[in-house]
Amino acid sequence: MTSRPSIELLSPARDLQCGIEAILHGADAVYIGAPRFGARAAAGNSVEDIAELVRFAHRYGVKIYVTVNTLLYDEELAAVDTLIGELQAAGVDALIVQDERLMALNRGRLPLHSSTQMDNRTIDDVRARLEAGYEQTVLARELSLDDIRAIHAAVPEMPLEAFVHGALCVSYSGRCYASEYCFGRSANRGECAQFCRLPFDLIDADGKIVSALSGSSEALPEGSPLRQRHLLSLKDMNRSADLEAMMDAGIRSFKIEGRLKDVSYVKNITAYYRQRIDAILARRPQDYCRSSLGTSTISFTPNPQKSFNRGFTDYFLHGRTRNMVNFATPKSIGEAVGYAKPLSISPRGGENRISSHNHDPKCFELLPLTGAAEREAIHNGDGLCFFTPEGQLHGFRVNRVDEQGRIYPADPSVLKLLRPGTPLYRNLDADFEHQLSKPTAERRIPVRWLLEDHETGFRLTLTIKETGFSVSSTTYEQEFEAAHTPQADNIRRQLMRLGDTPYTCTAEDIEIHFSDNWFIPASVMGEWRRQMVSRLSSSEPSPLPQPCREGVESQENSKPSSAKVTTPSPKFPPPFGEGGGVRPRREGGESIAPLMTCRFCLRQALGYCTHYGKRLPYREPLSLRLSDGRTFPLRFDCKACEMQVLRN
């Protein structure tokens, strides 16, 4: 009989501090970079810091996953072998890996999770991971709900993990070689140079610059030439509205991207998804359960719009749409806050300009968002930004806001570009960041006490309510002394004093079974309490619900043994220059090696998709051109609904 699937919220940690805050704000698991060999080379951590994070996490039944997810050179395997031993000794719960040779190198020491960089897109991919011995698979970001549902139905034994929030790679993960080819920095070695965030011209076979159709991207007028636009820069993922549908499709671990993000991002986004997931679990306790212990109390209102974002998309979760990309900028847009208020008209040239009531060009006012009862409060130090009619992003810092609500930019010259009615966005909320700079969460595990008398003394039992795990004292040989006044309230007050421990209880959580009204000194009761809390904290973590291998009666008997598996060579060869590079396909007598393979399609995003009968009014092939003149032809595989970026 299958148990309820446990649901895991998996948060990123750039460092120890971020990891601790992720746990306090509600993460069920945290992933963090090893000292080396992680897909974010700038986010490595010492084994000592990882061990400290493990100790903190395991109090709450939270798991720590360490990324060792680069492709490896042969000469690095011995160092990785040593690292695995150190991480095992540190108590980590799993490794997230890309190079398939780690399965044999690991020798069953730690559970292995298949990184999204292994390009886990199909039923066959996921089944192969299960047969090889991986214990969790991170699916490709490009999959739809129907794709996820089909994989889960075909391979129910494999716990599935999916990204739900954060930055998106335009290429299938593990299939991008542009950074290595152009800049000598391999994305598969943790050194992505973010080629996809660069500005490009889109040109046709005659060198003519292609223009956009209406609706292709925010702040990009119809017919706008695609000159130095960020044509491959995707918006950030936000699937918070689809968590329940993803659970029902088979996702068991919800992953937040961001191992390079700061601690305020980790606090805000973790707390936001914790609240969304908890609301689902509260409504459907018969279907799903939590995978760690404790309740987080948050002192602020989480809002993903207030953390770094390029605008949001659910990506391909509900199929292909045209709102996945913002050609105008790869920078953070933030939240919409209102519209520039037209206060006067400049006499020069008849153009509408922003100025104050007294024609002071140093300030402006803000109209509320459509449908809002009042305008958004702007604070001194906020960062605001806007798009010009040409689609260029401009930002400025607010120097001050006066009592009338007039906004004074630190650099007044930006007002020359600001037109009445222009939408404004806040990409830095100074007041919100100030809140997050302070302690903003505590996480407590509910416990209950049982105090009993025996022939020779007293016995105390402390139990974790969520799991039923208990520790009991041997009999305390305390002299029986009858009290002159009722003692129950005094005893409860002493046992509730859990201070800065991870535990909490109420008076209703304390049972007292006495044969008489015994007196126990407060100092004695306090010492017993401290001893029991110490015993519970130092005990092995109690069994927690594991991701459900649905349809399997015994996980122990059904799970492949990672120690006995002979792993094949990696599915994909290393990037250019690594071990011989990519073997190019040959078409028409030419070698064509894709730098990127993308489900995102520029032709579709621009309104020229052939599936909808749109004829491209430009001579192909189309190419991307960098400002330095380097060009990259595009190939559109309409049958597979993919786009490839090629070497020239």
N, C-alpha and C positions, 0 to 999 in steps of 0.2 A: 504494500500500500504506500502510495507516494505521500510525502508531507507537503505542507505549504511551501512554495518557493520563497526564499528569503531575498529581499531587495537590497542592493548595495548602492550607496552613493559614494562615488570614488572621486576624491579631490586631489589637485596637484599641490606639490610643495617644492618651491625653489630651494628652500633650506629648512633647517630645524624649526625656526620660528614659524614659518608658514605652515609646516606640518602640524605643530601644536595648535595653532589657531584653526586650522581646518578641522581638527578633532573637536575642539571646544565648540565650534559652530555647527557640528552635526555630521561630519563625515563618518561613514561606516568603514572606509578604507582610504589610504593615502598612497599615492605613488610619488617616488622621489628618485633623483638620479644618483647613481653610484659615483665613486671618485673619477672613474673613466668609463668609456664605452657606452655612454648614454646618447640618445638622439638629440639631446640639447647639451652640447659640450660646455656651454657657459653655466650649466646648472648642476655641476657635480658637487657631491658632499662626502665628507670623510666617513669612514666606517664607524668611528666613534660617535659622530652625530646621529647616524642612522640607528645605532644601538640605543642611544638615549631616546630617540623618537619611538622605537619599538617598545621600550619599557613604559613610556607614557601611554602609548596607544593601547597596549594590552590590558591596562586597567579597565578599559571600556569595551574590551572585546573587539577593538578596531584593528584591522589588518594593515600591514605595511608591505607594499609591493615596490621593488627596486627595479629601475630600468637599466638593463644591460642590452640595449636594443640597437646597436650598430652592427653593420657587417664587419667582420674581423679579418685581419691579416693572420697568416699562419703563425708568424713569430709572436703574436699577441696571445695565443691560446694558453700558454703556460701561466701568464699573468692573470688571465680570466679564471683559470682553474683555481689559483690561489684566492682570488677575490670571492669566488663562490663559497669557498670554505670559510672565509672571514664573515661573509654575510649570513651564512648558516649559523655560525657561532653567535652572531648578533641577534639571532632570533627572527629574521625577516620571514614573512609568510609566503612570498612567491617572487619570482623574477619575471619581468616582461622582456621578451627576447625577439629578435628578428633573425639572427643567423641560426640556421637549423643545426649547425654543428654543436651548439650548446646543449642539445638534448643528450648526446653521447658524453660530452664533457662534464655535464652536471652529475651523471651517474646516480640519479635519483635522490640527490641530497636535498633539493628544494623543488616545490611545485613550479612548473613553468607555464606562463601565459603567452599565447601567440599574439605578438604585437600587430597593430593595424598595418604596420609597414610590411607585413607578410602578404598584404593585399588579399584579405579574406573576404571574397565577394560571392562565392558560389557554394552550393551544397557540397560539391566535391572537395573544395578547399577546406571547409569546416570538418568534413568527415575525415579527411587526411590528417588534420591536426589532432582529432580524437584518437585515431589509430596510432599516431606517433607518440602519444602520451601527454599532450598538452592538457591542462586542467581548466583553462578558460581561454576563450577566443575573443579578441577585439575585432569587431566587424569593420569592414570598409565604411567610411562615412557616406558613400554615395548610395547606399541601399535604401529602398523604399520599405514601407510597412509590409507590403505584400512580399517583398524579397526576404525580409526578416522572418515573417511568418512561415514561409516555405522552408527556410533553413532550419528553423526550430522544429517544425513538424518532421523533417527528414532526419535530423540529428538531435533528438531531444536530450540525449545524454550529455551534451556539451553545454555548459553555462555560457551564455552569450553576453558580451559587453559591448556597449555602443556609446559613442560620443553624443552628448546632448547640448554642449555649450562651448563656445570659444572660437578661436581662429581656425580657418579652413585652408587646406592646401588645395590648389586648383587641380593638381595631378593626383591620380591614384597614389596613395602613400606607398613608398618603396619603388615607385615607377618614375621618379623625377631625377633626371641627370643634368638638368640645366645649370644648376649652381656649380657642379664640378666642371662641366664643359666650359662655362663662361668665365668662372672666377677661381677655379682650382680648389673649391670648397665643397666637399661632398655632403649632400643632405643625408645620405646613408651612413655618414661617419659623424653626424652630430654637428655639422658646420654649415647649415643651409644659409645662403647669402640672400635669400628672399628675392630671387629673380622674378617671381610672379607679382611682386609689389611694385615693380619698376614701371615708368611710363613708356608707352610705345606709340608709334604711328601704325595704323592698319592700312596697308597699301595693296593694290591689285597688281596683276602681272605687268601693267604698263607704268607702274610707279605712281598711280593716281591714289590719293588718300580717300579712303572709304568714309561715307557719312552714315549716321545712325537714323533709323526710323523712330517714330514717336513711341515713347513709353519704354525705351530700352534701358534707361537708367535714370535715377534721380538726378536732378540738376544738370541734365544734358538735353538741350533743346533739339527738336527734330531737325534733321539736316545738318547737325553740327559735325564738322570734320573731325575724324578720330585722330587728331594730331596730339601726340604726347599725352595720351590718356592711359589710365591704369587698367588696361583691358583684361588683365588676368587676375585682378585683385578682388577676390570674393568678399562679400560681407561676412560677418561672424555668425556662427550657428547659435540658434536659440530654439530649443524644442520643448520648452517648459510647458507649453499648452498640450503636448502630445505624450506626456509621461505615461498616463494610464493606457493609452493605445499601444505604446511600446511594450509595457509590461505584458499586456494581453497577447502581443505578437511573439513574446518569448525573451525579451531583454531582462536580464537579472542584475546587471551592473551598469549604472549610469555614470558616465565619465565626463568630468569637466576638464577641458583643455587649459593649459596655462602654467607649465613649469618654469616659465620666465617671468610670470606676472608677480606683482608685489603683494604684500600681505593684505592690504585693504581689498584688493580684488578677490583674494581667496576667502576672506571673511564674508564679503557681501554675496558672492555668487554661491558659496557653500550654504550659507544660511537661507538664501532664497530657494534653492532646490530642496533643502531639508524640509522647509515648510510645505512645499508643493507635494513632495513624496509622502510626508506624514499625513496630509489631508486625504490622500488616496488610501493609505493603509488604515486610517481610522474608519473610513467608509466600508472597506472590504477586508476586515480582519480574517474572514474565513478563507480568503484567497491568497493573501500575501502576508509576510511578516518581515520585521526589521532584522538586519544582520549584525547589529552591534548593540551595546548597552547604553542606557542613560538618556536623559532628556536635556537638551540645550536650551537655556534661557537667553534670549537675544535682547540687547538694550537699544536696538535701532530697527528701523523698517527697511528690510532688504529691497533693493531695486536694481535690477541688472542694467537699466538704462544709465545709471550713475557710474558704472565701471567702464573701463576701456571697451569700446565697441565701434565697429565700422558700419553700423546699421545691422539689422538682423535678418536671417533667412532660416527656414526649416530645412534648407537644402533640398535633397531629393526625396524626403520622407513621404511626401504626397505626390510625387511625380515631378516632371520637369516644369519649371516656371521661368519667367523672364526677370525676376526680381532678386537674383542671386548675387549680383555684382554691382559695385558702385564705381563707375569709370572715373569719377572726379577725384577721388583721393583714397589712399590706403590708411589714412590717419583716423584717429578716433573722432567720431561725430558726437556721441553722447546722446542727450535727450532733447527733444524739441521743447522750447520754453515759451515761444510766442512769436510775434511779428513786429518788425520795426514800425513805430508809429509815425505817420506823416504829420509833422508839426508845422512845417512851413515849406515854401517853395523858393529855391534859390533863384535870384533874378538873373543869374548868369546862364545864358543859353537856354533858359526855359526848362532845364532838366530838374526832375524831382531829386531833392537831396534831403538828408536828415539834419535837422537842427533843433534847438530848443525854442521855447516860447519867445525868448528874447533874442532869437537868432544867434545864440551862442553855439558855434560849431563844435564845441567840446563835449557835448552830451546828447543823449536821445532818450526816448521812452519806449516802453514795450506794451503792445496790445496782447491780451490773453489769447491762448489757443482757441480755435473754433470749438464752441460748445462748453468751454470752461467758464465757471461763474466769476472767477477773478484771475488776475494775472499772476504768474509765477513769481515767487519772491527771489530776487537776485541779491547776492551778497558781495561785499567787498572781497576781492581776491578770486572771484569766479572766473573761469575761462569760457568765453563765448566764441562762436564761430558762425559763418554764413557762407553761402555760395553766391557769387556774382551771376548775372544773367548769362555770362559765357561759361559758367560751370566751374569756375576757379574757387577753391576754398580759401577763406581768410579767417584768421582767428586773432583774438586779443584778450588781454587780461583786464578785468574790471578794477579800476583804481578805487572808485567809491560809488555808492548809491545814496542820493540825498533823501530828505524826508518826503519830497514829492514823488519819489520813485524814479527820478532821472538818473540815467546810467552814464558815468564818466569813464571812458576807456583810458588805460594807462598811456596809450599812444593815440591821440585824437585824430591823427591823419587817416586812420582806418575808416573814419566816417565819410571820407570822400568817395568810398566805394559802396557805401550802404544806402540802398534805395528804400523808400517807404513800402511797407508790405512785405519786405523780405523776411522769410522764415529765419529764426535764430535758434541755435542749438547750444546747449551747455555741455562741454566736454570736461569740465572740472568744476565740481560743486565743493567750494571751499568749506562750507559748513558741514557737509556730509563727510568729507575727508577728515575734518577735525574730530568728528564723532568717532570715526574708525581708528583714529590714532590712539585712542584710549582703550582700556579693557572693555570689550563689548559682549562677552559671552561667558557663561559658566555652564559646565556640564556635570550633572549629578546622576548617580545611579540609585534608584529607590531601593531601600532595604527595610527589613522588618526584624524586630527583636523578640525573643522569648526568654523570660527569666523565670526559673523554677526553683523551688526548694527541694532538697533531698535529705536523707537521714543525717548526713554529715556536713551539709553546707548548701551551696547554690550552684546552679548550672545556667550558663548564658549561651544562647544560640543566635547567630547573625546570618540572615538569609538574603540573597539577592532576589528581589521579587520577580524580575523578568525571566529568570532561568530556574529558580528554586535551589540554586547552589548554596550550600550552608557550611559554616564552620561552627563547631561547638567547643566550649571549654570543658576541661576535666572539672570535677567538682571543686569549687572554691570553698575551702574549709574555714568559713566565716562563722563566728559565734552567733547563735540565734539569740536575738534580743528583741523582746516585744516593744513596739513603739507606742508612745502615748497618743499620737495623732496619726491620721491616715497618711501613708507613705507613697501611694501609687503616683500621685502627681509629681512628687520630688524625684522619684526614680525615672519617670518619663522625661522630665526636664534634663536630667543627666545624660540619658541615652540619646536624646535628640541633639546634643551638642557635638555635631560632627565637623564643625569648623571648616578648615580648608582641605578636608579629605574629599575623595570623589563621590561620597555617599550622602544620602539625605533620607529622612524619614519624618513622619508626622506622629502625633500622639496616638492616632488610630492604628499605627503600624507596630505598636508595642503591646505585647501580651505579658501579663504578670500572673503566674500561677503559684500562689502562696497558700500554705495551710493555715497561716496566721498573719497578722499585720506586723511583719518583721521590720526592724530598723537596720538600715545599712548606711554607714557614713558616706557623705557625698564624695569624699576623697577616695574611698574604696571603690565606689561605683564608677567614678571617673577613670581610675586605673584599670578596672575591668574593661570599660569601654575602649580605652586606648589599646589594650592587648588584643581584643577581638578584631578591631579595625585593622591592626597591623597584620594579624593572621590572615584575614580575608584578602588584604592587598598583596600579600606575599604568596598566596596560594596560586596554583596553576589556574589559568583562566577556565571558567566553567564552559561546558559545551554550548556552542551557539548554533543557531540554524545555519546550515550550509546551503549554497546554491543547489537547487533541486535538480537532480538528474532524472527528469520525469520519465516515467515508464520503466524505470529500473528498480527492481526490488532491493538490491543491495549494492550500494556504491562501492563498498570494499571489494566485492567480488567482481564487479563489472568494470572498474576503472583500469585502463591499461597501466602496466608497470613501466614507469619512465626508465627504470634501470635496465630493462631487458630489450629496449627498442634499438634497432639499428637505423639511424636516420639517413635519409637520402641527401644528396647535395642540394644546396639552396635552389629554390624554384626560380629565382631571378639572379642573373650574374651581377657582380659588383658594378658600380658606376665606371665611367670612362677613366682609364688610367689605373683602375684597381684590379689587379689580377687579370689583365688582358682586356677589360672593358666589355661593353655590350657587343654582342654579335649582330651586326646590322642585317636587316632584311634587304633583299635585292629586288628592285622593281624597275623595269625598263632599262636594265643594264647599269643602274646606279645604286650605290649603297645608301640606304635610308634608315638611319637609326633614330627613333623618336627620343627627343629630349624629355618630353612629357606625354603621357597618355591621360586624357581628361574625359570625364563624363560631361562636364560643363562644355558648352559649345558656343563659341562667339557668334557664329552665323545665326543660331537660334536666338541668342540674347539680343541681337541687333534687329530681329524681325524678318530674317531671310531664310527661315527653315523650310527646306524642300518638302517636309512632311505635310506642311500646310499650303503647299502650292505656291510659295513665294519664290519668285525668280530673282536671282542675284544680279543686279544691274552693273556688275563689274566683271572684268575678265580674270579668271582664276589662273594660277593659284594665288590666294591671298597670303600675305606675309606680315609678320610683326617686325617693326624696325626700331631699334634702340636709338637714342640721341647720338651715339657715336657712329651710326651708320650700319652696324651689324644687323643682318636680317635673318629671320627664322620662318621658313615656309610653314603653312598650315595645311594639314591633310584632314579632310572630313570623311569619316566612315559612317555614312548615313544608315547602313544596314545595322551596324553595331551601336549606332547613336553615340559616337565618340568623336573627339577631336584630338589630333596629335600635333605637337609642336616639334618641328624637325630641325636638324642641322642644315645649314646652307652648304 
